[in-house]
Amino acid sequence: MCNENKVKLQLVRSPIGTRETHRATVRGLGLRKIGSVSELQDTPAVRGMINKIGYLVKVL
């Protein structure tokens, strides 16, 4: 299985000053520092998390 059904995320804004649930979502997606990239399976759960913190991340 190649790169099918994968989504790449990059953290572009700091989660400092955001809601605690949004910070937990950032960590749950495997993102740490600004500029860090995480590659995840493209599932409805992951899509929901991306929509929740869309103002902090960029989909690559």
C-alpha positions as CSV (number, residue, x, y, z in Angstrom):
1,M,0.0,0.0,0.0
2,C,1.6,3.2,-1.2
3,N,0.7,6.7,0.0
4,E,-3.0,6.0,-0.5
5,N,-5.5,7.2,2.2
6,K,-2.9,9.3,4.0
7,V,-3.0,12.9,4.9
8,K,0.0,15.1,5.8
9,L,-0.4,17.9,8.4
10,Q,1.9,20.7,9.3
11,L,1.5,22.8,12.5
12,V,1.7,26.4,11.3
13,R,0.4,28.3,14.4
14,S,1.2,27.9,18.1
15,P,-1.5,26.2,20.2
16,I,-0.5,28.5,23.2
17,G,-3.5,30.5,24.2
18,T,-6.0,28.1,22.5
19,R,-8.6,25.9,24.3
20,E,-7.2,22.9,26.2
21,T,-9.2,20.6,24.0
22,H,-7.6,22.1,20.9
23,R,-4.1,21.7,22.4
24,A,-4.9,18.0,23.2
25,T,-6.1,17.5,19.6
26,V,-2.8,18.9,18.3
27,R,-0.9,16.5,20.5
28,G,-3.2,13.7,19.5
29,L,-2.4,14.2,15.8
30,G,1.3,13.8,16.6
31,L,2.3,17.5,16.2
32,R,4.7,19.1,18.6
33,K,6.6,22.2,17.4
34,I,5.6,24.8,14.8
35,G,6.6,23.4,11.4
36,S,6.4,19.8,12.5
37,V,4.8,17.4,10.0
38,S,2.7,14.3,10.7
39,E,1.4,11.7,8.2
40,L,-1.8,10.0,9.3
41,Q,-4.4,7.7,7.9
42,D,-7.3,9.5,6.2
43,T,-10.2,8.5,8.4
44,P,-13.4,10.3,9.4
45,A,-12.0,10.7,13.0
46,V,-8.8,12.3,11.7
47,R,-10.8,14.6,9.4
48,G,-12.9,15.7,12.3
49,M,-9.8,16.5,14.3
50,I,-8.4,18.5,11.4
51,N,-11.6,20.5,11.1
52,K,-11.6,21.3,14.8
53,I,-8.1,22.8,14.7
54,G,-8.0,23.9,11.0
55,Y,-6.8,27.4,12.0
56,L,-3.6,25.9,13.5
57,V,-2.6,23.4,10.8
58,K,-2.0,23.2,7.0
59,V,-2.8,20.1,5.0
60,L,0.1,19.3,2.7
